[in-house]
Amino acid sequence: MKHEDFKDNESLEAMVAELNKNGANITLGVLDDVINWGRSNSLWPVTFGTSCCGIEFMAVGAARHDMARFGFEVTRASPRQADMIVVAGTIVPKMASVFRRLYDQLAEPKYVIAVGACTISGGPFKGSYHIVEGIDKIVPVDVYVPGCPPRPESFLYGMMQLQRKVKAERYFAKGGRYVKESQENNQD
């Protein structure tokens, strides 16, 4: 608050009451922001790269693009140590149950980034019996990164979109559970 905007204590109390209207006091709201800043800048992915999009994901981790700048550098092989899953490539029906098991092993809150045309809609194999046409038929997807295969810059942009989504979540404001902003708006 700027000095000239401060009029008296009543106007300050009115501002605090307006901030408290959504169920969180100022301390908890700021604590939510600090926690979400830390969570959004330290998202650890587990990779599920099955084809050419997986190779592009490897390029994102290389020195030229350096996903470590954004806090994604700790790529895990175990879903129990990860915050999100990056699905990069074609998914066949036999692989869908394995993927769902990996998704279920992620700790809450969990996120999914769907990368590439094959993952999002089946890509050039759309209409074929041997491809799952969209990973969103198996698990909920938070961010879509289109392309065939998408450039490493697209990967980074998708990851930054996920960071923005994580920063918008509230934990303390809604009774000690994570609520995504879209769910929060639907409940009100």
C-alpha positions in Angstrom: 0.0 0.0 0.0 1.4 3.4 -0.9 1.6 6.1 1.7 -0.9 8.4 0.0 -3.5 5.6 -0.3 -3.6 5.2 3.5 -6.4 7.3 4.9 -7.3 6.0 8.3 -7.6 2.7 10.2 -11.2 2.2 9.2 -10.2 2.0 5.5 -7.4 -0.4 6.4 -9.8 -2.6 8.3 -12.2 -2.5 5.4 -9.4 -3.7 3.1 -8.5 -6.5 5.5 -12.2 -7.5 5.8 -12.4 -7.7 2.0 -9.3 -9.9 1.9 -10.8 -12.2 4.6 -14.1 -12.6 2.7 -12.9 -15.6 0.8 -12.1 -17.6 4.0 -8.4 -16.9 4.6 -6.8 -14.3 6.8 -3.9 -12.2 5.5 -1.3 -14.4 7.2 -2.6 -17.6 5.7 -3.0 -16.0 2.3 0.6 -14.8 2.3 1.7 -18.3 3.5 -0.2 -19.8 0.6 1.7 -17.6 -1.8 5.1 -18.5 -0.2 4.4 -22.2 -0.3 3.1 -22.1 -3.8 6.1 -20.1 -5.0 8.3 -22.8 -3.5 6.2 -25.6 -5.0 6.0 -24.1 -8.4 9.7 -23.5 -8.7 10.6 -27.1 -7.6 8.4 -29.4 -9.6 10.0 -32.7 -10.2 8.9 -34.7 -13.2 8.7 -38.4 -13.9 9.1 -39.0 -17.6 7.0 -41.3 -19.7 8.7 -40.8 -23.0 7.7 -43.4 -25.6 8.8 -42.0 -28.9 10.3 -38.9 -30.6 8.8 -36.5 -28.1 10.9 -38.2 -25.5 14.0 -37.3 -27.4 12.9 -33.7 -27.5 12.4 -33.8 -23.7 16.0 -34.9 -23.4 17.0 -31.9 -25.4 15.1 -29.7 -22.8 17.4 -31.0 -20.1 20.5 -30.3 -22.0 22.7 -27.3 -21.6 21.3 -25.3 -24.5 17.7 -25.1 -23.1 18.5 -25.9 -19.4 15.2 -26.7 -17.7 17.1 -26.3 -14.4 16.5 -22.5 -14.6 12.8 -23.2 -13.9 13.3 -25.8 -11.1 12.5 -28.9 -13.2 16.0 -30.4 -13.2 15.4 -33.2 -10.8 13.9 -35.8 -13.2 12.8 -38.9 -11.4 12.4 -42.5 -12.5 10.1 -43.2 -9.6 6.6 -41.7 -9.4 6.7 -41.7 -5.6 9.4 -39.0 -5.7 7.8 -36.8 -8.4 5.2 -34.1 -8.5 4.2 -34.4 -12.1 4.3 -36.7 -15.0 5.4 -35.7 -18.5 3.7 -37.9 -21.1 5.7 -37.6 -24.3 4.8 -39.9 -27.2 2.3 -42.5 -28.4 0.3 -44.5 -25.9 -0.9 -47.9 -26.9 -3.9 -49.6 -25.1 -1.6 -52.2 -23.4 0.5 -49.3 -22.0 -2.6 -47.4 -20.7 -3.0 -49.5 -17.6 0.7 -49.2 -16.8 0.5 -45.4 -17.2 -2.6 -45.2 -15.0 -0.7 -47.2 -12.3 2.2 -44.7 -12.5 -0.3 -41.8 -12.2 -2.0 -43.3 -9.2 1.4 -43.7 -7.4 2.1 -39.9 -7.7 1.6 -38.1 -4.4 -1.1 -35.4 -4.2 -1.3 -32.8 -5.6 -0.3 -34.4 -9.0 0.0 -32.8 -12.4 0.1 -34.1 -16.0 1.7 -32.5 -19.0 0.7 -34.0 -22.3 3.3 -33.5 -24.9 3.0 -34.0 -28.7 0.2 -34.7 -31.1 0.3 -38.5 -30.5 -0.3 -38.0 -26.7 -2.9 -35.3 -27.1 -5.0 -36.8 -29.9 -3.4 -39.8 -31.5 -1.4 -37.7 -34.0 -0.9 -39.2 -37.4 -2.2 -42.5 -36.1 -5.7 -41.0 -35.2 -8.4 -43.5 -36.0 -6.1 -46.5 -35.6 -7.0 -49.4 -33.4 -3.5 -49.5 -31.8 -3.3 -46.0 -30.3 -5.1 -44.3 -27.4 -6.5 -41.1 -28.9 -5.7 -38.7 -26.2 -4.2 -39.3 -22.8 -7.0 -37.3 -21.3 -9.2 -40.4 -21.7 -7.0 -42.1 -19.0 -6.0 -39.3 -16.6 -6.9 -35.6 -16.2 -4.4 -33.4 -18.1 -3.3 -30.0 -16.7 -1.2 -28.7 -19.6 -1.1 -29.6 -23.3 2.0 -29.0 -25.4 1.1 -29.4 -29.1 3.5 -30.3 -31.9 4.9 -33.2 -33.7 7.4 -33.3 -32.0 7.2 -30.0 -30.1 10.3 -27.8 -29.9 12.2 -27.6 -26.6 10.9 -24.0 -26.3 7.4 -25.4 -26.4 8.2 -27.8 -23.6 9.6 -24.9 -21.5 6.5 -22.8 -22.2 4.2 -25.7 -21.1 6.2 -26.1 -17.9 5.9 -22.4 -17.2 2.2 -22.7 -17.7 2.1 -25.4 -15.1 4.1 -23.2 -12.8 1.4 -20.5 -13.2 -1.3 -23.1 -12.5 0.4 -24.2 -9.3 0.9 -20.6 -8.1 -2.9 -20.1 -8.4 -3.8 -23.0 -6.0 -4.8 -22.4 -2.4 -4.1 -24.8 0.5 -4.9 -22.9 3.8 -7.7 -20.8 2.3 -9.9 -23.9 1.8 -9.5 -25.9 4.9 -6.2 -27.6 4.5 -6.5 -29.3 1.1 -5.2 -28.2 -2.3 -7.9 -26.7 -4.5 -7.1 -25.9 -8.1 -8.4 -22.5 -9.2 -10.9 -23.9 -11.7 -12.4 -26.2 -9.0 -12.5 -23.3 -6.6 -14.5 -21.2 -9.0 -17.0 -24.1 -9.6 -17.6 -24.7 -5.9 -18.5 -21.0 -5.2 
